[in-house]
Structure formats: C-alpha cells, structure tokens
Amino acid sequence: MKARLIYRAEEDKRTERTVWPVVLGYSDTNCVLIAWCELRQAFRHFRTDRIEAAEILDQPISVPRSALVRRWEAWRSAELAHSNTGASYRADRI
C-alpha cells in the first residue's frame, strides 16, 4: 500500500509526499525509509526522525513488492558505481 508522509527536509522545509515503501533500514547513523517518491518520480531515502506524520493509504502499489525491491537494488548499484567513478554524486536524501 502507498503511504502519505509529512516530511521535514533539511533547512526545516516541510513537504507532503506519497511514497511506495520499499525497505526500512539503517545508514551509519540514522534509520531510513527507502521508498519510491511519486512527486520526484525516483527512489528517495527518508530519515525516520524527520517524518512528522505518516498515513497508510487505501491505494495499492502498481508493481509487486519484489519487483520494486529489485528496481531499488539496481538503482542503488548504479548510484554507487557512479559515485566510485569520481563523477559528482547527488545525494539521494531529500
């Protein structure tokens, strides 16, 4: 199911996002929700300490979860490969 987040990004900018949750995990110092963001049409990592509100919507995700996980894994591998080439790297956190 999709989720609606009220999220406080850096510089205290509040945004509302509809996301397709993929994985709840940890970075070195933070817990993050990895999700497909409908607004950005891309995968994003949302720090859970910046999620001010969350609502599970009664809207199914249009792809199977296993396919969504595979898409994120491919995206992440490409991002890591890109960052290892010395090219400029855009952080995937908002």
VOMIDO-310816 format. One record per atom (N, C-alpha, C): x, y, z; residue number from 1; atom name. Coordinates in steps of 0.2 Angstrom, whole numbers. Layout:
N
      x      y      z  resi  name
      X      Y      Z   NUM    CA
...
//
This chain:
94
      x      y      z  resi  name
      4     -6      0     1     N
      0      0      0     1    CA
      4      6      0     1     C
      2     12     -3     2     N
      5     18     -3     2    CA
      5     21      4     2     C
      9     26      5     3     N
      9     30     11     3    CA
     10     37     10     3     C
      7     41     14     4     N
      7     48     13     4    CA
     12     51     19     4     C
     17     54     18     5     N
     21     57     23     5    CA
     21     64     23     5     C
     22     67     29     6     N
     23     74     30     6    CA
     31     74     33     6     C
     35     77     29     7     N
     42     76     30     7    CA
     45     83     31     7     C
     50     83     35     8     N
     54     89     37     8    CA
     61     88     34     8     C
     62     91     28     9     N
     69     90     25     9    CA
     74     95     28     9     C
     80     95     26    10     N
     85    100     28    10    CA
     82    107     28    10     C
     85    111     32    11     N
     83    118     32    11    CA
     75    119     34    11     C
     72    113     38    12     N
     66    113     40    12    CA
     60    114     35    12     C
     62    113     29    13     N
     57    113     24    13    CA
     52    107     24    13     C
     45    109     25    14     N
     40    103     26    14    CA
     37    102     19    14     C
     37     95     18    15     N
     34     93     11    15    CA
     29     87     13    15     C
     24     86      8    16     N
     20     81      9    16    CA
     22     76      3    16     C
     23     70      4    17     N
     24     65     -1    17    CA
     20     59     -1    17     C
     18     57     -7    18     N
     15     50     -7    18    CA
     21     45    -10    18     C
     22     40     -6    19     N
     28     35     -7    19    CA
     25     28     -7    19     C
     29     24    -11    20     N
     29     17    -11    20    CA
     34     14     -7    20     C
     33     12      0    21     N
     38     10      4    21    CA
     42      4      1    21     C
     48      3      2    22     N
     52     -2     -1    22    CA
     56     -6      5    22     C
     60     -2      9    23     N
     64     -5     14    23    CA
     64      0     20    23     C
     64     -3     26    24     N
     66      1     32    24    CA
     72     -1     34    24     C
     77      3     34    25     N
     84      1     36    25    CA
     88      6     40    25     C
     94      5     40    26     N
     99     10     44    26    CA
    105     12     39    26     C
    106     18     40    27     N
    113     21     37    27    CA
    118     20     43    27     C
    123     24     43    28     N
    128     23     48    28    CA
    125     26     55    28     C
    121     31     54    29     N
    119     35     60    29    CA
    111     36     60    29     C
    107     34     55    30     N
    100     35     55    30    CA
     96     29     53    30     C
     90     29     55    31     N
     85     24     52    31    CA
     82     28     46    31     C
     81     24     41    32     N
     79     27     35    32    CA
     73     23     32    32     C
     68     26     29    33     N
     63     23     25    33    CA
     65     24     18    33     C
     66     19     14    34     N
     68     19      7    34    CA
     62     18      3    34     C
     60     23     -1    35     N
     54     22     -5    35    CA
     54     26    -12    35     C
     49     24    -16    36     N
     48     27    -22    36    CA
     44     33    -21    36     C
     46     39    -23    37     N
     43     45    -22    37    CA
     39     47    -28    37     C
     32     48    -27    38     N
     28     49    -33    38    CA
     29     56    -35    38     C
     31     61    -31    39     N
     32     68    -33    39    CA
     39     69    -37    39     C
     44     65    -34    40     N
     50     66    -38    40    CA
     51     61    -43    40     C
     47     56    -43    41     N
     47     50    -48    41    CA
     54     47    -48    41     C
     56     45    -42    42     N
     63     42    -41    42    CA
     63     39    -34    42     C
     68     35    -32    43     N
     69     32    -26    43    CA
     72     38    -21    43     C
     70     38    -15    44     N
     72     43    -10    44    CA
     73     39     -4    44     C
     78     42      0    45     N
     79     39      7    45    CA
     76     44     12    45     C
     71     43     16    46     N
     68     47     21    46    CA
     71     45     28    46     C
     74     50     31    47     N
     76     49     38    47    CA
     70     49     42    47     C
     69     43     46    48     N
     63     42     50    48    CA
     62     48     56    48     C
     68     51     58    49     N
     67     56     63    49    CA
     65     62     60    49     C
     64     63     53    50     N
     61     69     50    50    CA
     54     68     48    50     C
     51     62     48    51     N
     45     60     47    51    CA
     40     63     52    51     C
     36     68     51    52     N
     32     71     56    52    CA
     25     67     57    52     C
     23     65     51    53     N
     17     61     51    53    CA
     17     56     45    53     C
     13     50     46    54     N
     13     45     41    54    CA
      6     42     41    54     C
      3     41     35    55     N
     -3     38     34    55    CA
     -3     33     29    55     C
     -5     27     31    56     N
     -6     22     26    56    CA
    -12     23     22    56     C
    -11     23     15    57     N
    -17     25     11    57    CA
    -20     18      8    57     C
    -26     19      6    58     N
    -30     13      4    58    CA
    -29     13     -4    58     C
    -23     13     -6    59     N
    -21     13    -13    59    CA
    -15      8    -14    59     C
    -17      3    -18    60     N
    -11     -2    -19    60    CA
     -6      1    -24    60     C
      0     -2    -23    61     N
      6      0    -27    61    CA
      5     -4    -34    61     C
      7     -1    -39    62     N
      5     -4    -46    62    CA
     10    -10    -48    62     C
     15    -11    -44    63     N
     20    -16    -46    63    CA
     21    -21    -39    63     C
     22    -27    -41    64     N
     24    -31    -35    64    CA
     30    -29    -31    64     C
     29    -30    -24    65     N
     35    -28    -20    65    CA
     41    -31    -22    65     C
     42    -37    -24    66     N
     48    -40    -26    66    CA
     51    -36    -32    66     C
     47    -34    -36    67     N
     49    -30    -42    67    CA
     52    -23    -40    67     C
     48    -20    -35    68     N
     50    -14    -33    68    CA
     57    -14    -29    68     C
     58    -20    -25    69     N
     65    -21    -22    69    CA
     70    -21    -27    69     C
     69    -25    -32    70     N
     74    -26    -37    70    CA
     76    -20    -41    70     C
     71    -16    -42    71     N
     72     -9    -45    71    CA
     76     -5    -41    71     C
     74     -5    -34    72     N
     79     -1    -30    72    CA
     86     -3    -30    72     C
     87    -10    -29    73     N
     93    -13    -29    73    CA
     97    -11    -35    73     C
     94    -11    -41    74     N
     98     -9    -47    74    CA
     99     -2    -47    74     C
     95      2    -45    75     N
     96     10    -44    75    CA
    102     11    -40    75     C
    102      8    -34    76     N
    107      9    -29    76    CA
    114      7    -31    76     C
    114      1    -35    77     N
    120     -1    -38    77    CA
    123      4    -43    77     C
    118      7    -47    78     N
    120     11    -52    78    CA
    123     18    -48    78     C
    120     20    -43    79     N
    122     26    -39    79    CA
    129     25    -36    79     C
    130     19    -33    80     N
    136     18    -30    80    CA
    142     17    -36    80     C
    140     14    -41    81     N
    145     14    -47    81    CA
    147     21    -49    81     C
    142     25    -50    82     N
    143     32    -52    82    CA
    147     35    -47    82     C
    146     35    -41    83     N
    150     38    -36    83    CA
    157     36    -36    83     C
    158     29    -38    84     N
    165     27    -37    84    CA
    169     29    -44    84     C
    166     32    -49    85     N
    170     34    -55    85    CA
    173     41    -54    85     C
    171     44    -48    86     N
    174     51    -47    86    CA
    170     56    -50    86     C
    164     54    -53    87     N
    159     59    -55    87    CA
    156     62    -49    87     C
    153     68    -50    88     N
    150     71    -45    88    CA
    144     67    -43    88     C
    142     67    -37    89     N
    137     62    -34    89    CA
    132     66    -31    89     C
    126     65    -33    90     N
    120     69    -30    90    CA
    117     64    -24    90     C
    117     67    -18    91     N
    114     63    -13    91    CA
    107     61    -14    91     C
    105     55    -12    92     N
     99     53    -13    92    CA
     94     54     -8    92     C
     96     58     -3    93     N
     92     60      3    93    CA
     89     67      1    93     C
     83     68      3    94     N
     80     75      2    94    CA
     80     79      8    94     C
//
